[in-house]
């Protein structure tokens, strides 16, 4: 598991100091008998070994002194500091508190309006830092219709009602405060440190959590999402920073690579069209659809990207199908004009006539020559979309069975229980190339939706999610190629979707937390609401896939 190096270094400092002291002390003892030194070593080495063991792997039996520390345990990854028993989109597991006089208070009495909760205590210096921002936070919350509530962590050894009220009075903080007697809610919610902020929507469901002192710009950013709902800030970011006036969705902020920057991927167009239909955003759907038809469309298929007025001489099957799928859903939901209806049928015809080889899908064609690709990437084989095509058009009957066969026979091994990246039709052979994990997870997601994902595959994925070890790429032997040890937003977003299909709430929650690690929360930043690995740049796929995760939570 990953370790928080800062925490580990601090916990190892006493050992380092002891070691240094022994070294100096040993050099100063002149004439001490070797037997005496060996005896001293025999006593101290086991002690040092015990310190190392319990520092790295466990805790020695000791009296519970949690109320002497703001943070209870060493944490492996940043998201492990979040309350362990709270779940995005679900209500908190314990709601009974008391007021200053000891009268019972239920958190459910506050439901009906969005709520910010701060778990705190008077002895906690970080809590004081958070409360010093109370006036600015009150103003931001009032502007958005969010209620603020303090929950004091009462502990007979450390905290009392009197101390809490005195601290608030001394700081001149006028916020409502209720009390968690004997830390019942603190433990039931799985809070790891204070201050911890928890944001609930009007129905009392968790929208966000933060185990740090929040700045006012970060606080305002989360408030906007609490009011707008899961994913609302991300969707605002997409439409503000990625969606051009003509309906093109830019690839990202990084101008290196090809395509990049303001280039437009048909992948992004199809994903945003689909999300817009799901959320009944007709205006955005029409804008993006019109761009795709005007700038990417070529005789029933779509160029896989556009760079200004230039575009490549080929398509990508998965993008053609995504755009067709969005148009088909839109026709069901809103109806369609004559031109859109004709184009939707042209796409069906072109997929059948140009992108199937004996009813086996291929990656693409060359627009000029009409030549088919000889390969099919397994992540292009969206089973759900092929099933929909079969229902719409009898010519596609039997295609889905062949798609299933290609994926299932593409299972690699127990060492890497995923699927090969692509299949060559002519050679009847799978590629042994390294696996792009975002693409790999798309394939797993298709199988999970159909209830056909292997148990060994999901168990492998689940372990990687829970340990925070889901890397950007793997070899077919299950090893991480050099340079691909990093994690990405889209990878954990896809992992969350798979866990959701497997009805595994706990694993889905952990995947969402790891995805949220890359979220930008700052109303003063152009990236506010979006995802960025470095806080400077963004890529379209890392924004669009999480939208579908948040839609599951709404």
C-alpha positions in Angstrom: 0.0 0.0 0.0 1.1 3.6 -0.5 2.3 5.3 2.5 2.0 9.0 3.5 5.8 9.7 3.7 5.3 12.7 6.0 3.5 10.6 8.5 6.0 7.8 8.4 9.0 10.1 8.8 7.4 11.7 11.8 6.7 8.4 13.4 10.2 7.1 12.8 11.9 10.2 14.3 12.2 8.8 17.8 14.0 5.7 16.5 16.4 7.8 14.4 17.3 9.8 17.5 17.8 6.7 19.6 20.1 5.2 16.9 22.2 8.4 16.7 22.5 8.5 20.5 23.7 5.0 20.7 26.3 5.6 18.1 27.8 8.6 19.8 27.5 7.1 23.2 29.4 3.9 22.0 32.3 6.0 20.7 32.7 7.8 23.9 33.0 4.7 26.1 36.6 3.9 26.3 37.7 0.7 27.9 34.2 -0.8 28.3 34.4 -4.5 28.2 33.0 -6.1 25.0 30.7 -8.3 27.2 29.0 -5.2 28.6 28.5 -3.8 25.1 27.0 -7.0 23.8 24.7 -7.1 26.8 23.6 -3.6 26.1 23.0 -4.5 22.4 21.1 -7.6 23.4 18.7 -5.4 25.4 18.4 -2.5 23.0 18.2 -4.2 19.6 14.9 -6.1 20.4 13.5 -2.8 21.6 14.5 -1.0 18.4 13.1 -3.9 16.3 9.8 -3.7 18.2 9.6 0.0 17.5 10.2 -0.6 13.8 7.7 -3.4 13.6 4.9 -1.5 15.4 5.7 1.8 13.5 5.4 0.1 10.1 2.9 -2.7 10.6 0.9 -2.4 13.8 0.5 -1.0 17.2 1.8 -2.2 20.5 -0.9 -3.0 23.1 -1.5 0.3 24.9 -4.1 2.3 26.6 -6.6 4.1 24.2 -5.4 7.7 24.1 -7.2 8.7 21.0 -8.5 11.9 22.6 -4.9 13.1 23.0 -4.5 13.2 19.2 -6.3 15.0 16.5 -5.5 12.1 14.1 -6.2 8.6 15.3 -4.0 6.5 13.1 -1.3 6.7 10.5 -2.9 6.8 7.0 -1.8 5.0 3.9 -3.3 7.4 1.3 -4.8 10.9 1.6 -8.4 9.6 1.1 -8.0 7.2 4.0 -8.4 10.3 6.3 -12.0 10.6 5.2 -14.7 9.2 7.5 -14.7 5.4 6.8 -18.4 4.8 7.4 -19.9 7.6 5.3 -20.9 6.9 1.7 -21.4 9.4 -1.1 -25.1 9.6 -2.0 -26.2 7.8 1.3 -27.5 9.1 4.6 -25.2 9.2 7.6 -25.5 6.1 9.8 -26.1 7.8 13.2 -28.2 11.0 13.8 -28.8 11.3 17.6 -27.1 14.2 19.4 -27.9 16.6 22.3 -27.9 20.3 22.9 -25.9 22.1 25.6 -28.6 21.3 28.2 -28.5 17.6 27.4 -31.8 17.5 25.5 -31.9 15.1 22.6 -31.5 16.5 19.1 -31.9 14.5 15.9 -29.9 15.4 12.8 -32.9 14.5 10.8 -34.6 17.7 12.2 -32.2 19.7 10.0 -33.0 17.9 6.8 -34.9 19.9 4.2 -32.0 22.2 3.4 -28.4 21.6 2.5 -26.1 21.3 5.5 -22.5 21.8 6.4 -21.3 19.9 9.5 -18.0 20.4 11.2 -16.8 17.8 13.7 -14.6 19.7 16.1 -13.3 20.1 19.7 -12.2 23.1 21.7 -8.7 21.6 22.3 -8.0 21.2 18.6 -5.8 24.0 17.2 -6.8 23.2 13.5 -10.4 23.4 14.5 -9.7 26.9 15.8 -8.1 27.8 12.5 -11.3 26.6 10.7 -13.6 28.5 13.1 -11.6 31.7 12.6 -13.1 31.7 9.0 -16.6 31.3 10.3 -17.9 34.8 9.3 -16.8 34.4 5.7 -18.2 30.9 5.6 -21.5 32.1 7.1 -21.8 34.7 4.3 -21.0 32.2 1.6 -23.5 29.7 3.0 -26.3 32.3 3.4 -25.9 33.3 -0.2 -26.5 29.7 -1.2 -29.1 28.7 1.3 -26.9 26.2 3.2 -27.2 25.8 6.9 -24.1 25.5 9.1 -23.8 23.2 12.1 -21.0 22.4 14.6 -20.9 19.0 16.3 -18.6 19.0 19.3 -16.7 15.8 20.0 -17.4 15.4 23.7 -15.0 13.2 25.7 -15.0 13.2 29.5 -11.2 13.1 29.6 -10.6 16.0 27.2 -13.7 17.9 26.3 -16.8 19.4 28.1 -19.8 21.4 27.0 -18.4 24.3 29.0 -15.1 24.3 27.3 -16.7 24.1 23.9 -19.1 27.0 24.6 -16.2 29.1 26.1 -14.1 28.5 23.0 -16.9 29.6 20.7 -17.5 32.7 22.8 -13.8 33.5 22.9 -13.5 33.2 19.1 -16.8 35.2 18.7 -18.3 32.4 16.6 -22.0 32.5 16.4 -22.8 29.1 14.9 -25.2 26.5 16.2 -23.5 23.7 18.1 -24.8 20.3 19.2 -22.9 17.7 21.0 -21.7 14.1 20.3 -21.6 12.7 23.8 -19.0 9.9 24.3 -18.0 10.3 20.6 -20.8 7.9 19.5 -21.3 9.6 16.1 -17.6 10.2 15.7 -17.0 6.5 15.9 -20.2 5.5 14.0 -19.2 7.8 11.1 -15.7 6.5 11.1 -14.1 10.0 11.5 -10.3 9.8 11.6 -9.4 13.3 12.6 -10.7 16.8 13.4 -11.6 19.1 12.0 -13.6 17.1 9.5 -16.3 18.7 7.3 -19.3 16.7 6.0 -21.7 18.2 3.5 -25.2 16.9 3.2 -27.9 17.7 0.6 -31.4 18.6 1.5 -32.4 15.0 1.9 -29.5 14.3 4.3 -27.3 12.4 1.8 -23.5 12.8 1.8 -22.3 15.0 -1.1 -18.7 15.7 0.1 -16.3 15.3 2.9 -13.0 17.0 3.8 -10.7 16.1 6.7 -8.7 19.3 6.5 -9.0 23.0 7.4 -10.9 24.2 4.4 -10.1 27.6 2.8 -13.1 29.8 2.0 -12.7 29.4 -1.8 -12.7 25.6 -1.4 -15.6 25.8 1.0 -17.6 27.9 -1.6 -16.8 25.4 -4.3 -18.2 22.5 -2.3 -21.3 24.5 -1.3 -22.0 25.1 -5.0 -22.0 21.3 -5.6 -24.1 20.6 -2.5 -26.8 23.0 -3.8 -26.5 21.8 -7.4 -26.2 18.1 -6.7 -23.5 15.5 -7.4 -21.5 16.4 -10.5 -23.0 19.8 -11.0 -19.7 21.6 -10.5 -17.9 19.2 -12.9 -20.6 19.7 -15.6 -20.3 23.5 -15.1 -16.5 23.2 -15.6 -17.0 21.1 -18.8 -19.4 23.6 -20.3 -17.3 26.6 -19.2 -13.8 25.4 -20.1 -14.2 22.6 -22.6 -17.3 23.3 -24.7 -16.8 25.8 -27.4 -19.5 28.1 -28.8 -19.8 26.0 -31.9 -20.3 22.8 -29.9 -16.8 21.3 -30.1 -15.5 19.7 -27.0 -11.8 20.4 -26.7 -9.3 17.7 -25.9 -7.7 19.5 -23.0 -5.4 22.3 -21.8 -2.1 20.7 -22.8 -1.1 21.6 -26.3 1.5 18.8 -26.6 0.7 15.6 -28.5 -1.7 15.0 -31.4 -4.6 15.5 -31.0 -4.4 17.9 -28.1 -5.5 21.3 -26.8 -8.3 22.8 -28.8 -8.6 19.7 -31.1 -12.0 18.0 -30.8 -12.3 14.2 -30.3 -15.4 12.4 -31.6 -15.1 10.4 -28.4 -15.7 13.6 -26.4 -18.6 14.6 -28.6 -20.4 11.2 -28.1 -19.8 11.1 -24.4 -21.1 14.6 -23.8 -24.1 14.0 -26.1 -25.0 10.9 -24.1 -24.7 12.7 -20.7 -26.8 15.6 -22.0 -29.6 13.2 -23.0 -29.4 11.4 -19.6 -29.7 14.7 -17.8 -32.3 16.1 -20.2 -30.1 19.0 -21.2 -31.5 19.4 -24.7 -29.7 22.7 -25.4 -26.2 21.1 -24.9 -27.1 18.0 -26.8 -28.3 19.9 -29.8 -25.2 22.1 -29.8 -22.7 19.2 -29.6 -24.7 17.0 -32.1 -24.7 19.9 -34.7 -21.0 20.3 -34.3 -20.4 16.6 -34.9 -22.5 16.5 -38.0 -21.0 19.7 -39.4 -17.4 19.0 -38.7 -16.8 15.3 -38.2 -19.5 13.5 -40.3 -18.4 11.6 -43.4 -20.9 9.4 -45.2 -22.4 7.8 -42.2 -19.3 7.7 -40.0 -17.4 10.3 -38.0 -13.7 11.3 -38.3 -12.2 10.4 -35.0 -11.0 14.0 -34.4 -10.9 17.5 -35.9 -8.1 20.0 -35.7 -9.6 23.2 -36.9 -10.8 22.5 -40.4 -8.5 19.5 -40.8 -9.5 15.9 -39.9 -8.0 12.5 -40.4 -9.1 10.1 -43.1 -10.5 7.5 -40.7 -13.1 7.0 -38.0 -13.3 4.9 -34.8 -16.1 2.4 -34.4 -16.6 3.1 -30.7 -17.1 6.8 -31.4 -19.5 6.2 -34.3 -21.6 4.0 -32.0 -21.5 6.4 -29.1 -22.8 9.2 -31.2 -25.5 6.9 -32.8 -26.5 5.8 -29.3 -26.9 9.4 -28.0 -29.0 10.2 -31.1 -31.1 7.1 -30.6 -31.8 7.9 -27.0 -32.6 11.5 -27.9 -35.1 10.4 -30.5 -36.8 8.3 -27.8 -36.9 11.1 -25.3 -37.6 14.1 -27.4 -38.4 12.9 -30.9 -36.2 14.1 -33.8 -36.3 16.3 -36.9 -36.1 14.7 -40.4 -32.4 15.4 -40.9 -31.4 13.9 -37.6 -33.5 10.8 -38.3 -31.9 10.4 -41.7 -28.4 10.7 -40.3 -29.1 8.2 -37.5 -30.2 5.7 -40.0 -27.2 6.5 -42.2 -24.9 5.7 -39.2 -26.7 2.3 -38.8 -26.2 1.5 -42.4 -22.5 2.6 -42.4 -21.7 0.5 -39.3 -23.2 -2.5 -40.9 -21.8 -2.1 -44.4 -18.4 -0.7 -43.6 -17.4 -1.8 -40.1 -18.4 -5.4 -40.0 -16.3 -8.3 -41.5 -18.6 -11.3 -41.6 -20.5 -9.8 -38.7 -17.3 -9.3 -36.7 -16.7 -5.6 -35.9 -13.4 -3.8 -37.0 -11.8 -0.7 -35.6 -12.2 1.7 -38.5 -12.1 2.2 -42.3 -10.1 4.5 -44.4 -12.5 7.1 -45.9 -10.6 7.5 -49.1 -9.9 3.8 -50.0 -12.7 2.1 -48.1 -10.2 -0.3 -46.7 -11.1 -1.9 -43.4 -8.8 -2.3 -40.4 -7.9 -5.9 -39.7 -8.1 -5.5 -36.0 -10.7 -4.8 -33.3 -9.8 -3.2 -30.0 -11.8 -5.0 -27.3 -12.7 -1.8 -25.6 -14.6 -0.8 -28.8 -17.0 -3.7 -28.2 -19.6 -2.0 -26.1 -22.0 -4.9 -25.7 -24.9 -2.7 -24.7 -24.7 -0.7 -27.8 -24.6 -3.7 -30.1 -27.6 -5.1 -28.4 -29.4 -1.9 -29.0 -28.4 -2.0 -32.7 -29.8 -5.5 -32.9 -33.1 -4.4 -31.6 -33.2 -1.5 -34.1 -32.0 -3.3 -37.1 -32.3 -7.1 -37.8 -29.2 -7.1 -40.0 -27.2 -6.9 -36.8 -28.6 -10.2 -35.5 -25.8 -12.4 -34.3 -23.2 -9.6 -34.0 -23.6 -9.5 -30.2 -22.8 -13.2 -29.8 -19.6 -12.7 -31.8 -18.7 -9.7 -29.6 -19.2 -11.8 -26.5 -17.0 -14.6 -27.9 -14.1 -12.2 -28.8 -14.1 -10.7 -25.3 -14.5 -14.0 -23.4 -11.8 -15.8 -25.4 -9.6 -12.7 -24.9 -9.3 -13.5 -21.2 -5.5 -13.4 -20.4 -4.6 -15.5 -17.3 -4.8 -15.9 -13.6 -1.7 -13.7 -13.3 -3.4 -10.9 -15.2 -7.1 -11.7 -15.1 -8.1 -9.1 -17.6 -8.5 -9.1 -21.4 -6.1 -8.7 -24.3 -6.2 -5.2 -25.8 -7.1 -6.2 -29.4 -7.8 -9.1 -31.7 -6.6 -9.6 -35.3 -9.3 -11.1 -37.5 -7.1 -12.4 -40.2 -4.5 -14.1 -37.9 -7.2 -15.1 -35.4 -4.8 -13.9 -32.7 -4.8 -11.5 -29.7 -2.3 -8.8 -29.2 0.2 -9.2 -26.3 0.8 -5.4 -26.2 0.7 -3.6 -22.8 -2.8 -2.8 -21.5 -4.0 0.8 -21.2 -6.0 0.5 -18.0 -8.7 3.0 -19.0 -9.4 0.9 -22.1 -9.1 -2.4 -20.1 -11.6 -1.1 -17.6 -14.1 -0.2 -20.4 -14.0 -3.9 -21.5 -14.5 -5.0 -17.9 -17.4 -2.6 -17.5 -19.2 -4.0 -20.6 -18.9 -7.5 -19.1 -20.0 -6.4 -15.7 -23.1 -4.8 -17.1 -24.1 -8.1 -18.7 -23.3 -10.1 -15.5 -20.5 -11.9 -17.2 -17.4 -10.4 -15.6 -15.3 -13.2 -14.2 -15.0 -13.5 -10.4 -11.2 -13.7 -10.7 -11.2 -10.5 -12.7 -13.3 -8.5 -10.3 -11.4 -9.8 -7.2 -8.2 -8.6 -8.8 -9.7 -5.2 -9.6 -11.2 -4.9 -6.1 -7.8 -5.6 -4.5 -6.2 -2.9 -6.6 -8.9 -0.4 -5.7 -8.9 -1.0 -2.0 -5.1 -0.9 -1.8 -4.9 2.3 -4.0 -2.7 0.4 -6.5 -4.6 0.7 -9.7 -2.0 1.9 -12.1 -2.3 3.4 -15.6 -1.0 0.4 -17.5 -0.1 -3.3 -17.1 1.7 -5.9 -19.1 -0.1 -9.1 -20.0 1.8 -10.7 -17.1 0.3 -8.3 -14.6 3.3 -6.1 -14.1 3.3 -2.3 -14.2 5.5 -1.0 -17.1 8.2 1.5 -16.1 6.7 5.0 -16.1 3.1 3.9 -15.7 2.9 3.7 -11.9 0.8 6.8 -11.7 -3.0 6.9 -11.1 -5.7 8.7 -13.1 -9.1 10.1 -12.6 -10.7 8.2 -15.4 -9.3 4.8 -14.3 -10.8 5.2 -10.8 -14.1 6.5 -12.3 -14.4 3.5 -14.5 -13.5 1.3 -11.5 -16.4 2.9 -9.6 -18.8 2.2 -12.4 -17.8 -1.5 -12.4 -18.1 -1.8 -8.6 -21.6 -0.2 -9.0 -22.6 -2.8 -11.5 -21.3 -5.5 -9.1 -23.5 -4.0 -6.3 -20.4 -3.5 -4.3 -21.1 -0.2 -2.5 -17.9 -0.3 -0.3 -15.6 -0.7 -3.3 -17.5 1.8 -5.3 -17.1 4.3 -2.5 -13.3 3.7 -2.2 -12.9 4.2 -6.0 -14.9 7.4 -5.8 -12.6 8.7 -3.0 -9.5 7.9 -5.0 -11.0 9.5 -8.1 -11.8 12.6 -6.0 -8.2 12.9 -5.0 -7.7 14.8 -8.3 -10.6 17.2 -7.9 -10.0 20.9 -8.0 -11.9 22.9 -5.3 -11.2 26.6 -5.6 -13.8 29.1 -6.9 -10.9 31.4 -7.9 -9.4 28.8 -10.2 -10.3 28.2 -13.8 -10.1 24.5 -13.0 -12.7 24.7 -10.2 -14.9 21.7 -10.2 -12.8 19.8 -12.7 -10.1 17.1 -12.3 -6.4 17.8 -12.7 -3.4 15.6 -11.8 -1.1 18.6 -11.5 -3.5 21.4 -10.7 -2.6 23.1 -14.0 -3.8 20.9 -16.9 -6.8 18.7 -17.8 -7.8 16.1 -20.3 -11.4 15.6 -21.6 -11.7 11.9 -20.8 -10.8 12.6 -17.2 -13.7 15.0 -17.0 -16.4 13.2 -19.0 -16.2 9.7 -17.4 -16.7 11.0 -13.8 -19.9 12.6 -15.0 -21.5 9.2 -15.3 -20.3 8.2 -11.8 -21.9 11.3 -10.3 -25.1 10.6 -12.3 -25.3 7.2 -10.5 -25.3 9.1 -7.2 -27.9 11.7 -8.0 
